[in-house]
Amino acid sequence: MAALTAVTVGQKRSRRGRGRGGPALWRWAVLLVAGVFFLLPLVAAFKFALRVAPGKYDFSAFTGITSVDGFSPAFSLSIKLAIVTTLITLALMVPTAVYVHLRAPQLRRLFEAITVLPIVIPPVVLIVGVLQVAPSFLKSTSYLLALEYAVLAMPFAYRALDAGLRAIDLQTLVEASRSLGGGWINTMWRVVLPNLRSSLLSATVLTVALVLGEYTMASLDQYQTFSVWVVNTDQGNARVSVAVSLLALVLTWVLLMAISFLGRRRAGANRPGGN
């Protein structure tokens, strides 16, 4: 009887172990397939950028990026647009997201639908409409492009901030700060924004990545931004164009991984007993 009981318990444990191991095995299989699907084109592009001749490879495409005509002005313009776009986006989205969560939670779905519109409307239609209504003094400057990029970045920035606000007890934090005599500006600066650090970093990286990779609006506005320069360079030196694209992609991945790492460290430090 005891032996039969032991065998039954062992079979149950074996089935339970297989049940736990099954989903984990499937997850690893899906990750492996996804990794091959995404990494294989990158490996092929890296090999193409290194190949000088059949059987001959070097890093001249990577080391000679800065010496290609037009790189410095195009990259400087994109960096300036990224900074201005990020400031405009955060200045608009942070107060809006905080207000919706605090004062008008019933309008959250409406704002989510509104922020999706820049994704639904084609960039060509958006830029044609902007050029029709924009004042003349903006049309002659690159800041018009920054305003357009702020509209395109709105869906990504709003959702990053919304996720951060959902993860904290915003109502309690604001009420505690206000009860201690803190004004709205002081509350936003010293209470709300520190708790949204990871979300702000995510919104910033997504906005910068969008600015560095956007092509349609910049080309229609006739500005030589980084992405336009990459496309134009591809016609004369495809290896350098591929090398620059790979570096930009890797840099974006590193920034996103760094934000994820910092967010996990902050979450671990905030747990009870965390260091």
KANOR-V324199 format. One record per backbone hydrogen bond with DSSP energy under -1.0 kcal/mol. NH is the residue of the N-H (numbers start at 1). CO is the residue of the C=O. Records with the same first field share a line. If there is no record, write none. Layout:
NH=CO + CO
This chain:
5=1
6=2
7=3
8=4
9=5
10=6
11=7
12=8
13=9
14=10
15=11
16=12
17=13
18=14
19=15
20=16
21=17
22=18
25=21
26=22
27=23
28=24
29=25
30=26
31=27
32=28
33=29
34=30
35=31
36=32
37=33
38=34
39=35
40=36
43=39
44=40
45=41
46=42
47=43
48=44
49=45
50=46
51=47
52=56
53=56
56=53
58=50
63=59
64=60
65=62
68=65
71=68
74=70
75=71
76=72
77=73
78=74
79=75
80=76
81=77
82=78
83=79
84=80
85=81
86=82
87=83
88=84
89=85
90=86
91=87
92=88
93=89
94=90
96=92
97=93
98=94
99=95
100=96
101=97
102=98
103=99
104=99
107=104
108=105
111=107
112=108
113=109
114=110
115=111
117=114
119=116
120=116
121=117
126=122
127=123
128=124
129=125
130=126
131=127
132=128
133=129
134=130
139=135
141=138
146=142
147=143
148=144
149=145
150=146
151=147
152=148
153=149
157=153
158=154
159=155
160=156
161=157
162=158
163=159
164=160
165=161
166=162
167=163
170=168
173=169
174=170
175=171
176=172
177=173
178=174
179=175
180=176
181=178
182=177
187=183
188=184
189=185
190=186
191=187
192=187
193=188
196=193
200=196
201=197
202=198
203=199
204=200
205=201
206=202
207=203
208=204
209=205
210=206
211=207
212=208
213=209
214=210
219=215
220=216
221=217
223=218
225=223
229=225
230=226
231=227
232=228
233=229
234=230
236=233
237=233
241=237
242=238
243=239
244=240
245=241
246=242
247=243
248=244
249=245
250=246
251=247
252=248
253=249
254=250
255=251
256=252
257=253
258=254
259=255
260=256
261=257
262=258
263=259
264=260
265=261
266=262
267=263
268=264
269=265
270=266
274=271
